Amino acid sequence: LNKTWLLLVLQVIGIPHEEDDSLDILPPLSREEFVELLRQEVDENKDLFVDLQELIAFAQRRIFPVVHTESVIREWDTDKDSKLSLSELETGAGKEHPPNIADINELARNREKFLIADADHDGLLNATELDSFFSIHVHPKMLEYESRQEMSAIDTDHDGQLSLTEFEAGFPDGIGHDSANEVRDSLTSKEEFALVDKDGDGSINSTEFQRVYSAEVYANHTMTGLLRDLDVDGDGKIALGEADEGFRAVEHTEPLNLWFHSEL
């Protein structure tokens, strides 16, 4: 992750971090850049329309960029067998992010993730398996494990669900909060809770919590609002021909600049 998107990931999953002013210095996004990005990166089926699911998928890719696992293996694979052992993975990661005493739990967690990612159980990760280790939002077993770990940390009564009180304590600033830049519309904690509580039963179960950890809820809410602003004819999707007109209404908004800027 680059620094800007790392900040957004930290905001989404609720990890404390220092505020940063780097999001304030992006040059304005041009209309031409915006339409071309919709065409190249958002319109997956190339039908010249962009719908909500394509926007959500794009937002998740922005938050969790693709890790080039072949390059990681080339750099960290000391015995040159084109796979990574747990030792090689920990050593390689340690060079970029030197561990400290506080990282002991994270090391143990990475070992659990290694076992989950090792689909063929040979004790090594090939490029495909390494991708599941890093790209948790598109790998169900890894997403389930990671979200379960995060949820257990804020599930104070250990009933396997989150109440509104636990949710508010776990996410005191909201699930996608950025007070300096207002990445999304301001929502109350109850409104955010309702977005996550998909079945409306008044609590958040483990499946619903995965939608927070994968950034689905955050991306869905943000992209729904953006689609509403850009959808000139109200048909629920953006025709690339109307994107130019819709751009005028939102070209100076922070969400547009943050999600779609080519420098991110």
Buried (B, 14 or more C-beta within 10 A) or exposed (E): BEEBBBBBBBBBBBEEEEEBEEBEEBEEBEBEBBBEBBBEBBBEEEEEBBBBEBBBBBBBBBBBBEBEBEEBBEEBBEEEEEBBBBEBBBEBBEEEEEEEEEBEEEEEBBEEBBEBBBEEEEEBBBBEBBBBBBBBBBBEEBBBBBBBBBBEEBBEEEEEBBBBEBBBEBBEEBBBBBEEBEBBEEBEBEEBBBBBBEEEEEBBBBEBBBBBBBBBBBBBBBBEBBBEBBBBEEEEBBBBEBBEEBBEEBBEBBBBBBBBBEEB
